[in-house]
């Protein structure tokens, strides 16, 4: 049986790992933007501006999902205990 304390710890570690992934990909996109844009524009025959917008849209969606499914439940359970 999973206790509330176990679930709090689980969500806490999920949040830490997902924040690390978000930071890693954000840094990669900032540092390697030109290289990644060249690869993806050639690979998928897309416009450069569209690819850059897609990168930031991806990061924004990842951040929203992280907040909704990891951070908010973590704090809700912390408040309950």
C-alpha positions as CSV (number, residue, x, y, z in Angstrom):
1,X,0.0,0.0,0.0
2,X,1.3,3.4,-0.9
3,X,1.2,6.0,1.9
4,X,0.9,9.7,1.5
5,X,4.5,10.2,2.6
6,X,5.7,7.8,-0.1
7,X,3.6,9.6,-2.7
8,X,5.0,13.0,-1.6
9,X,8.5,11.6,-1.9
10,X,7.8,10.1,-5.3
11,X,6.3,13.4,-6.7
12,X,9.2,15.3,-5.2
13,X,11.8,13.2,-7.0
14,X,9.7,13.3,-10.2
15,X,9.7,17.0,-10.0
16,X,13.4,17.2,-9.4
17,X,14.2,14.9,-12.4
18,X,11.8,16.7,-14.7
19,X,13.1,20.1,-13.8
20,X,16.6,18.8,-14.5
21,X,15.5,17.6,-17.9
22,X,13.8,20.9,-18.6
23,X,16.9,22.8,-17.7
24,X,19.1,20.5,-19.7
25,X,17.0,20.9,-22.9
26,X,16.7,24.6,-22.4
27,X,20.5,25.0,-22.2
28,X,20.9,22.7,-25.2
29,X,18.5,24.8,-27.2
30,X,20.2,28.0,-26.2
31,X,23.7,26.8,-26.9
32,X,23.1,24.6,-30.0
33,X,20.2,26.5,-31.7
34,X,21.9,27.1,-35.0
35,X,23.1,23.5,-35.3
36,X,19.7,22.0,-34.3
37,X,17.8,24.4,-36.6
38,X,20.1,23.4,-39.6
39,X,19.5,19.7,-38.9
40,X,15.7,20.0,-38.5
41,X,15.1,22.4,-41.4
42,X,16.9,20.0,-43.7
43,X,15.5,16.8,-42.2
44,X,11.8,17.9,-42.3
45,X,12.0,20.7,-44.9
46,X,10.6,23.3,-42.5
47,X,11.1,27.1,-42.2
48,X,13.8,28.2,-39.8
49,X,11.4,30.5,-37.8
50,X,8.9,27.7,-37.5
51,X,11.5,25.3,-36.1
52,X,12.6,27.9,-33.5
53,X,9.0,28.5,-32.5
54,X,8.5,24.8,-32.2
55,X,11.4,24.5,-29.8
56,X,10.0,27.1,-27.5
57,X,6.5,25.8,-27.8
58,X,7.9,22.3,-26.8
59,X,9.6,23.8,-23.7
60,X,6.5,25.8,-22.7
61,X,4.3,22.7,-23.0
62,X,6.8,20.6,-21.0
63,X,6.9,23.2,-18.3
64,X,3.1,23.4,-18.1
65,X,2.8,19.6,-17.9
66,X,5.5,19.5,-15.2
67,X,3.6,22.0,-13.1
68,X,0.2,20.3,-13.5
69,X,1.2,16.7,-13.0
70,X,4.2,16.9,-10.6
71,X,4.5,20.2,-8.7
72,X,0.9,21.0,-8.0
73,X,0.1,17.4,-6.6
74,X,3.3,17.5,-4.6
75,X,2.3,20.8,-2.9
76,X,-1.3,19.6,-2.5
77,X,-0.2,16.5,-0.6
78,X,2.3,18.6,1.4
79,X,-0.6,20.8,2.5
80,X,-2.8,17.8,3.4
81,X,-0.2,16.4,5.8
